[in-house]
């Protein structure tokens, strides 16, 4: 009796990356990495799982239901797969704060995990780019991280008309909630509710507002008034006019007005608008917050971040201001697909420098594999067919499908110490000395 076989699927909310899928992922990661480095950020990483306490210490025990947490068989320590990077970053900075530059500019790219119901734009495992400035409490730092995010979006081909950086400030939101009748203890639950507003039916949102005593209409009046002041400043900047005199020094409103100036100096203000409905649900944010949304509203936010000035101290470090953002690959890839912008990913994927073809003669068969090995030792990306055919036309088709730059054909020319080198982009072919082949390919590789 034949043994039963099992068919396995990837876990729900995860993805398999076949070569063409991984090429897209590597392309996006390459843009993230290049933009980060060009702006002076250094790459770091940490473990993919942490002690569970790292997350509960700042978010409370309720966060556990949103995590993949586990305990090793026979062990007594609880761990969790990382749902975000900021706690790890704060822990790492706190451990070496005295020896790090001020400011410290770090970025990381890696997998993150959320134990929640998968849906379009949100999976249980995704790749995320995190970028942070630690030790700088100025509006210039807030503007710089926003500018880096904008640069990455530009580099991927998305124009400013298709996305908006929505900027807010937690203190202004808290003030508006207080003005709408909430006491201090109700403000944090109200912020969590406001963060969920766009994902809730209106009736359910109104019910929860009543439950916590929030007069949402009154709150909206305050928000509209404050947002109008900031957006007037943006329009004044765009028209080359001086903005209004500073408001109360050190106030949240003045902080946002300073941010307008900083964003203008980095030439990214046209991407931005101030929307105090953006609150960001994570409790560790302390000031400026922002989200990057596509204008069609079909997807969730492409990126989000803000200022978290108390987190390093919470993990045992000195009082340290910090700001940053995270951008995931799932929503971003959907946005790029919808706009037909992923062709660049295939163009970016590494191309073979040479596809070696044997025409089937005895000398060609003898030289074939040693030549492939030599080219690889010389640092070249060399491939060959695993098919038994020696039909040169068919093998050239295989070389073109592999996107090779050149085909190296071993034929009758070998009797004179030559091979045929065919340019698969332009079609030109020439005889090349076998001994000179590697040097010639390396030179053309650099062109």
C-alpha positions, 0 to 999 in steps of 0.5 A: 500500500502506497504511503500517504503524502501530505501537501503543505502550504506556507503558514497563513499570513506569510509568503514564499519568495520565488526568484522573481518575487525575491528580485522585487524584494531585493530591489525595494531593499536596495533602494531603502539601503542606498537612500539610508547610506546616502543620508549618513545612516549606518546599518544595524540589526538585532535578534528576530526574537526578544524577551517578552518583557521588552514589549510589555514594559512599554505597552502593558500585558494586553500587547501579548495577544498581538505577538507571536510569543513562546517559551522553550520546552522545559524553559522558564523565560518568555520570548516574542518574535519582534513586532517592531524594531524601536524597542530593540533599537532603544535597548541597543542604544541604552547599552552603549549610550556613552560611546555613541556619536551624538546624534546617532543615525541608524537604520535596519531592514529585516523581518517582523511579525504580528499575530493578527488576522491577515488582510490585504496590505497586512500580513503576519510576517513582512519586511520592514525598513526602520530609520532613526535619529537618536540624540537630536531634539530639533525640528531639523531631525524630524524633517530629515527622517521625513525627507529620507522617507520621501526620497525613497518613494521618489526613487521608486518612481512614485510622484508627489501627487500620488502620496501625502505625508500627513503630519500631526503632533500628539500634544496638540491632539491631547489638547484638543481632546481635553478641550472636547471634555476628556480628563487626563486618564481618558486621553490615551484611550481616546488616541487609540480610538482615533488611530482606529477610526479609518478602519471602523464602521462609523456607527461603531466609532460613534458608539465608542466615542460616547462610551468614553465621553468624547464629543467628537464634533467639538474635537473636530472643531478644535482640530480644524482650527489648529490644522488651518494655522499650520496649513496656512504656514505651508501655503505661505512658505510655498508662495515665498511669504514669511509665516506668522510670528511664532506662537508660544515658545516651545509649544506644540503649534510652534514646533510644527511651524518650525517643522514647516521651515525645516521641510521647506529647506529640504525641498520636501514641503510640497509632499506634506500636509498637516492633519491632526487626525493622525495620532499613531496608536503606539503609546511611546510617541511624545510629539511630532507624528506622521504617516505617508498615505497614497492619495487613492486611499485604497491601501493602508499607510505606506509608512509611519513614525514620529518622535519618541523622547522617553523610550531610551530612558525607559530601557535604562539609558540616559534621557535621550530624544529620538525620532524615526519611522518604519516602512513595510514592503507589503503595502509598498509593493501593492502601491508599486504594482498598481502603478506599474512600477515594478519593471525596474525590479527585474532590470535591477536583478543581477544579470549573468556576465556570460552564458557559456555554450558548447557547440558540441565538438570534442574540444568544446566539450573538453574546455566547456566546464573548466572555462565556466569554473575559471570565469567564476574564479575571476569574479564573473557571474557565469552560467551554462545550460543543463540541457543535453542539447548542443543546438546553438540557437536553442541555447542562445534563446536560453541565454537571452531568457536568463538575461545574460549580457554575453554568450560565449560560444565554444566552436570551431574557433577553438582550434585557433585559441578563440571563442565567439563572444556575442553581445545579447543586447546589441547582437554584435559578435566577435572572435576573442582570444580564450586567454583574454576572455575573462579580462575583457568581460571584467572590463565590460562589467565595469562599463 
